[in-house]
Structures are given as C-alpha cells and as structure tokens.
Amino acid sequence: MVTYTGKARRFDPIRPLNKPIKVLTYVDREGLPVKVKHKGNWLYVKAIQDRWHLQDEWWRDCPIDRLYYECIISNGSLLILFNDLVSDEWYRQRLII
C-alpha cells in the first residue's frame, strides 16, 4: 500500500508526443523523397518501404491531407516523413536510429 504524502495533486499541461518537425526535403521527378536535411546533415533515402495517404478532419477550416513515407536511409535507420498536401511542406515524424 502507498502511504499518503500530504502533497497536493499536480496536473501538468498536456504536451504533444512525437510532434512533427519541418524539414528541407528534395524529391525526384515523381515527387518521392530523395534526401532530407537533419541537424545540418543530409540523410539520403536508400529505399521507401511503405507509403500511405491520410485525409482527416475534412469538415474543419484546416483539414489534414498528408502523404506519408516510411524510408530506409543510407545508414540503415528508419525515417518516417510526410508531405503536407495542404501547405506543400515536408515534416519528419520519426527517426529511429
């Protein structure tokens, strides 16, 4: 059993996990990512393992329309990035080294 500490409960503000980060991305003629800038260095896409399209919240003023890519970069790491089709900007969702 846990003993009562006498301290007041604390409710911290909610913060997003795995928040996307805007990245500079070069694409080929078909619009597929070729290289992505990360911390001043270029990460070269070796292969694209998966691709999916996410459309959501179409009824809002700012709908979500994204094209996701699961990439293997040149050092073997996994990179998930997406192209925001509304703003035509690229974001890194996750980098697993």
C-alpha positions as CSV (number, residue, x, y, z in Angstrom):
1,M,0.0,0.0,0.0
2,V,1.2,3.5,-0.8
3,T,1.3,6.0,2.1
4,Y,-0.2,9.4,1.8
5,T,2.4,12.1,1.2
6,G,0.3,15.0,2.1
7,K,1.2,16.8,-1.1
8,A,-1.4,18.4,-3.4
9,R,-2.1,16.8,-6.7
10,R,-0.3,18.3,-9.6
11,F,-1.8,18.5,-13.1
12,D,0.8,19.3,-15.8
13,P,-0.3,20.7,-19.1
14,I,-0.8,18.3,-22.0
15,R,2.1,18.3,-24.4
16,P,2.3,16.5,-27.8
17,L,4.4,13.4,-28.2
18,N,6.2,12.7,-31.4
19,K,5.5,16.2,-32.7
20,P,6.4,16.6,-36.4
21,I,9.4,18.8,-37.3
22,K,9.5,20.7,-40.6
23,V,12.5,19.6,-42.7
24,L,14.0,20.6,-46.0
25,T,13.4,17.7,-48.5
26,Y,14.5,17.1,-52.0
27,V,12.2,15.0,-54.2
28,D,12.7,13.3,-57.6
29,R,10.6,13.8,-60.7
30,E,7.8,11.6,-59.3
31,G,7.7,13.6,-56.1
32,L,9.4,10.9,-54.0
33,P,11.8,12.0,-51.3
34,V,15.5,11.6,-52.2
35,K,17.2,13.4,-49.3
36,V,16.2,15.1,-46.1
37,K,18.2,17.7,-44.1
38,H,18.6,16.7,-40.4
39,K,20.7,18.7,-37.9
40,G,22.8,20.2,-40.7
41,N,23.5,16.9,-42.5
42,W,21.8,15.3,-45.5
43,L,20.1,11.9,-45.0
44,Y,19.9,10.1,-48.3
45,V,16.9,7.8,-48.9
46,K,18.1,4.4,-49.8
47,A,14.6,2.8,-50.1
48,I,10.9,3.6,-49.5
49,Q,9.3,0.7,-47.6
50,D,5.8,2.0,-47.4
51,R,3.6,4.9,-48.4
52,W,0.2,5.9,-47.3
53,H,-2.3,8.8,-47.6
54,L,-4.1,10.3,-44.6
55,Q,-7.1,12.5,-45.1
56,D,-8.9,13.6,-41.9
57,E,-10.9,16.5,-40.5
58,W,-12.2,17.5,-43.9
59,W,-15.1,19.4,-42.3
60,R,-12.8,21.8,-40.5
61,D,-11.2,25.1,-41.8
62,C,-7.8,23.4,-41.9
63,P,-8.2,19.8,-43.0
64,I,-5.5,17.2,-42.7
65,D,-4.2,15.8,-46.0
66,R,-0.8,14.1,-45.8
67,L,1.2,11.7,-47.8
68,Y,3.5,9.6,-45.5
69,Y,6.7,7.8,-46.4
70,E,8.5,5.1,-44.4
71,C,12.1,5.3,-45.6
72,I,15.3,3.5,-45.0
73,I,18.2,6.0,-45.1
74,S,21.7,5.3,-46.2
75,N,23.0,4.3,-42.7
76,G,20.1,1.8,-42.3
77,S,18.0,3.9,-40.0
78,L,14.2,4.2,-40.3
79,L,12.8,7.6,-41.2
80,I,9.1,8.4,-41.3
81,L,8.2,11.7,-43.0
82,F,5.2,13.3,-44.7
83,N,4.3,15.9,-47.2
84,D,1.5,18.1,-46.0
85,L,-0.5,18.4,-49.2
86,V,-2.4,21.5,-47.9
87,S,0.7,23.6,-47.3
88,D,3.1,21.6,-49.6
89,E,5.7,21.4,-46.7
90,W,7.6,18.4,-45.6
91,Y,7.9,17.1,-42.0
92,R,9.9,14.5,-40.1
93,Q,7.5,12.4,-38.0
94,R,10.0,10.0,-36.6
95,L,13.7,9.0,-37.0
96,I,14.7,5.7,-35.5
97,I,18.5,5.3,-35.4
